[in-house]
Structures are given as C-alpha cells and as structure tokens.
Amino acid sequence: MTASPAASRARSRGLIALAVAVTVGALAWGAWWLLHGRGFERTDDAYVAADVVQITSEVAGTVVAVHVDDTQAVAAGQALVELDPADARVGLEAAEAELAGTVRRVRALYAQGSQIEARIDERRSALAQAERDLERRRSLEAEGGVSGEELAHARDAVTQLRAALAAAEQELRQVQAQTEDTTAATHPNVLAAAAAVRNASLALRRTRLVAPMAGVVAKRGVQQGQRVAAGAPLMAVVPLSEVWVDANFKEVQLQSMRIGQPALLTADTYGGDVEYHGRVEGLAAGSGAAFALLPAQNASGNWIKIVQRVPVRIALDPKEVEAHPLRVGLSMDVTVDVHDVSGHALGAGTAPASRQRPEVGFDPQVDARIAQIIAANAGSASPSASGAHRLTR
C-alpha cells in the first residue's frame, strides 16, 4: 500500500525541518564553543588540601595530661599536651645556683685584683728601700765601709724584689684581662650562666605544648603516661580555615592557564547548589608520575603514551569556606576561566607570603629573676680601674 502524495510531502517537510534544526543547533553550539565555551578548562580530578601541622615535643619527658582528642577544634595557644615538669624544674634550679656561684667567683676576681694592687704597692716600697740601701753601700764601698759580700747581698735583694714586683704586675694583668671593662652583670662568665638559666626556663616552658594555630586535631597518637622523645610526632593540627584545592589537569589543558585566573568549584559533599569561587595560585613542578616513589620507566619496547596530569593549586574564598567548611581529601569539580591570558604563566608568578610561627620570646619574669640573683650575689664588685692605671703609669 503506497502513501498518499500529501503524506509524502508532509514527511519530507518534517525531515527537512529536523535537518535544519539539527544544523542550526550544531552551528549555534559550534559558535558558542568557538566564542566562549573553549575559554574554560574543567576537571573532576580535584581534591581539597591543607597544611598538616605536626605537633612534636622539643624536650623529652613523660606525658602527664592530654587535653584534646581527634576531630576536636582548638584555638591558637590552647594547651594540647603536658609533660612532667619535674626534671625541667630541677634543671632550672641547678642553673640558677650555677649563676649565683659564677657571680661570686667573678666577685672574687675583682677582690683578687685589689689584693694584688696592695701587694704591688708593698713590693714597690720595698724595692725603693732596697735600691736606696744599695746606693748607700756603693758610696761606702770606696771608703771600705762595707764588705764586698754585703754589697752583693744588697744587689741580690734588689734583683729579687724587682722579680717579685714584675710577677705581681703580671698577675694583675691576668686578673685585669678577665675583669677589664666589665661588671658583675656583664662579665662573660655571668652572661653564659644567665643564658643557661634562660635555656633551662625554656625547657620548663616547653613541657606544655600548645596549638600553634587554630584548627582541628588529627592523627593523635600520644597517650597519658607515655614517655616521648624530643622530636617525636604526637598529633597534628589541620587549619581548615586555610584549605585550598589541588586540581589535576591534563597536560593538554595547561596551555592557556595563567596565575590569577578565576575558577568556579563545587564539592561533592554539598552538591551543585553550593559554589566556591577561587583563583589559580600556582602549578606543581612536575606531574604526579614524575614524583612517584617508583617513577615510570618509559625506555622500553612496549611503551604506550599516557596523557599526564599536573596539579594546579586553586585558592578559595575564605568567607565561602567559613560558610561551608571543607575537609581535607574531599572531591571537587573545578572549572577555570582561561579567557584572560594576560597574567603570568604558571610557575612564573610570585609565591604567596609564607606563614611564620610567632617567635617565642623570653619570659620577663625570667629576666627579672636573673637580675635578682646577680644583685644578691654581686655585692660591690666593680672593675679595678686603679690597677690598670698603675700598670700604665
């Protein structure tokens, strides 16, 4: 049974309309991709990353308290672990005792200088008297008033007194070399002992471990009563407010990427309703295969080319992360807008400012304690300026 001419014409018009619609759609899609769509690079091989700050003990000791557990949020400066402070306290007391003893030994040096100065005055007076006696005997020798033996004894006495005076002056120089231009508080030995007190104080303070930054506790492996060594990892703190995304793009997608280009991200944990806005921050120095524990050996007869992926670091908006927190390792979908290629090529930009741990200064109470110990043991010790004047006169 053949179709009517009207039905054939209608079917032909329908096919033509369908072909026209498909052609127009293809042209529209091609124009969109050519003018706009090709300016985006997308990957779903992307994961959340963050710094994992290891908490380690700087001193050895026995754990007496653990104040946090895994998944617990901590603030910067919050106590995490406490070690037994008994050994550190004993070390601090020993250092303070050594400082007091050092100050007294330095004080004895100043006193020794004064004693030597008095001895020098005495020997100079005796030498002057002996020289006068020698001159008097020499004047009487021509008249036969003294014997040769008596004159020889007088010469020997002058020689001995000169040698004794030179020895005393040399002894004073040695004392002055240890005390010149110093006081009991600024003497090198005292400064070294004071540094030992500060070091012992730091060891005592380091028995209390605190969080260096705000974050979430992870990988806690320390237990109460455990003996830990210096440098042993106890736990980690992950600052989830400062996460970023490592997006693994194929090498053929990197040609138009530049630092600073905007990126749109979604997380599988929130779905497509929650979007994150970020920017390209940097590119890894090599592909994942290049830094693997066992790098691929491609110099073989059955080599097959595999497109490599390179991690691209995407910085996120902190406010959006605060509103919708992320966890390390979560999967992300990343779309980078590569229309603007005026920025630096990946790897040629400046690195972000590094985060530096605040310097732990000396406790003012320790400095006050050191000054108190020095003052209590120094007495009136002072440099022997008069002795230096005597030797250079």
Buried (B, 14 or more C-beta within 10 A) or exposed (E): EEEEEEEEEEEEEEEEEEEEEEEEEEEEEEEEEEEEEEBBBBBEBBBBBBBEBEBBBEBBBBBBEBBBEEEBEBEEEBBBBBBBBEBBBEBBEEBBEBBBEBBBBBBEBBBBBBEBBEBBEEBBEBBEEBBEBBEEBEEEBEEEEBEEEEBEBBEEBBEEBBEBBEEBBEBBBEBBEBBBEBBBBEBEBBBEBBEBBBEBBBBBBBBBBBBBBBBBBBBBEBEEEBEBEEEEEBBBBBBBBBBBBBBBBEEEBBEBBBBEBBBBBBBEBEEEEEBBEBBBBBBBEEBEEEEEEEEEEEEEEEEEEEEBBBBBBBBBEEEBBEEEEBEBEBEBBBBBBBEEEEBEBBEEBEEEEEEEEEEEEEBEEBBEBBEEBBEEBBEEBBBBEEBBEBEEE
